[in-house]
Amino acid sequence: MTLLILAALLWVGVHVGISGTALRGRVVAAVGERAFMIGFSLTSVVSIILLVMAWRAAETTPLWFAGPGLRWVLAVLMLPALVLFMASHKRNPTAVGGKGLGEEPRGIQRITRHPMLWSFALWAGIHILGNGDTASLVFFGAFLVTALAGMPSIDAKLAARHPESWPGFAARTSIIPFAAIATGRNHLVLREIGLMPPLVGLLLWAALLHFHRAIFGVPAILM
C-alpha cells in the first residue's frame, strides 16, 4: 500500500503540483516549452505505469460492499461519462490551448467547458464507489483529484494566456455541467453535439458492460 500511495502522490504531484501551478512557468522559462512537454509526457507515462503496477500489487482492505442495486446505478452513470469523453474531442477550446475561445461556445461546451475532465472524474468516482476497498480508493482517487483540480487550473492558465477572449467565454460557459444553461447564460443545442458522440459512447458503454469481466476480471454488475 505504501508504494501505491507514493505512486498516487507522484501522479497527482506531476499533474497538479507541476502542470497546474506557477512552477510550470518557471520550468518552461528554464528549459523551454518543447523540452518541458517532452519531460512532462515521459514523466506522465512512467507515473501511470508505476501507479497501475502498484495498484495491482497492493494489499487492500474492504471498506464497503456495493450491492447489485448500487452497481446498476454506477453502470448507468458510466454512460454519460463515456458520452462526455467522446463529445470532448469535438471543438474543445479548453483542450487545445484556448484556440477558439473568442467564438461562441458550441456543442458540449454549452454544457461544460471541461467535458473530458468530467468524464475522468465520473469514471474515477464510479469505480471508487463500485470497488469499495482501500487500494481502489487510492488508485482511482488519484485520478479523481487530478480531474477535479485540473478544471480550475486550466481555467486559470487560459485566463492568463488569453485575457481578452477568456472573460467572455467563461461568462457563457461553466465548470459544473448545465450550470450556465440553468442560469440562462447559455442554452442547450443538441444538434451541435451531433449523433456520433452519444452513439459511439453508447456502443462503447454496452461493450464494456458485456466484456468487463473478461477484460478486468470482475463483472460490471451483479446479477
Secondary structure, DSSP 8 states (H G I E B T S, - for coil): -HHHHHHHHHHHIIIIIITTSTHHHHHHHHH-HHHHHHHHHHHHHHHHHHHHHHHHH----B-----HHHHHHHHHHHHHHHHHHHHTTSS-GGGTTTTTTTS---GGGGT-S-HHHHHHHHHHHHHHHHH-BHHHHHHHHHHHHHHHHHHHHHHHHHHHH-TTTHHHHHHH--SSTTHHHHTTS----HHHH-SHHHHHHHHHHHHHHHHHHHHHSS-SS--
